Amino acid sequence: LLVRIFFGESDTWQHRPLAIALLERLRSEGFAGATAFRGMAGYGARSVIHSTHLLRLSNDLPVVIEVVDAE
């Protein structure tokens, strides 16, 4: 089973980066594996493109965490 979680790099949980908080929680819950990917570009509900382009530095690049486990 594969689950993908999408969010922005600037998202936090209890003053910590959300990616780290999620990975630690998934590990403590016993999931088989999880990987965080930082995207080069993306957009969300507001249709604002966030990218690593040099002329438009973004503070909120897309992040995807993929979680794998058995059903």
RAWO-V384755 format. One record per residue. N is the residue number from 1. RES is the residue in one small letter. SS is DSSP state (helix for helix, strand for strand, loop for the rest). D_LAST is the distance of its C-alpha to the last C-alpha in Angstrom with 2 decimals. Layout:
# RAWO-V384755
<<N;RES;SS;D_LAST> <N;RES;SS;D_LAST>>
This chain:
# RAWO-V384755
<<1;l;loop;5.98> <2;l;strand;9.41> <3;v;strand;11.11> <4;r;strand;14.92> <5;i;strand;17.23> <6;f;strand;20.89> <7;f;strand;23.91> <8;g;strand;27.42> <9;e;loop;28.66> <10;s;loop;31.01> <11;d;loop;28.39> <12;t;strand;28.45> <13;w;strand;27.04> <14;q;loop;29.60> <15;h;loop;31.93> <16;r;strand;29.48> <17;p;strand;27.96> <18;l;helix;24.68> <19;a;helix;23.04> <20;i;helix;23.95> <21;a;helix;23.03> <22;l;helix;19.49> <23;l;helix;18.98> <24;e;helix;20.44> <25;r;helix;18.33> <26;l;helix;15.00> <27;r;helix;16.39> <28;s;helix;17.65> <29;e;loop;14.37> <30;g;loop;12.95> <31;f;loop;10.69> <32;a;loop;10.89> <33;g;strand;13.28> <34;a;strand;15.02> <35;t;strand;18.22> <36;a;strand;20.84> <37;f;strand;23.07> <38;r;strand;26.46> <39;g;loop;27.63> <40;m;loop;31.15> <41;a;strand;31.50> <42;g;strand;29.84> <43;y;loop;30.51> <44;g;loop;28.90> <45;a;loop;29.91> <46;r;loop;33.54> <47;s;loop;33.86> <48;v;loop;35.39> <49;i;loop;34.79> <50;h;strand;34.11> <51;s;strand;34.91> <52;t;loop;36.24> <53;h;loop;39.44> <54;l;loop;42.42> <55;l;loop;44.45> <56;r;loop;41.75> <57;l;loop;40.12> <58;s;loop;36.99> <59;n;loop;35.75> <60;d;loop;32.45> <61;l;loop;30.73> <62;p;strand;27.21> <63;v;strand;24.30> <64;v;strand;20.72> <65;i;strand;17.95> <66;e;strand;14.98> <67;v;strand;11.90> <68;v;strand;9.42> <69;d;loop;6.52> <70;a;loop;3.81> <71;e;loop;0.00>>
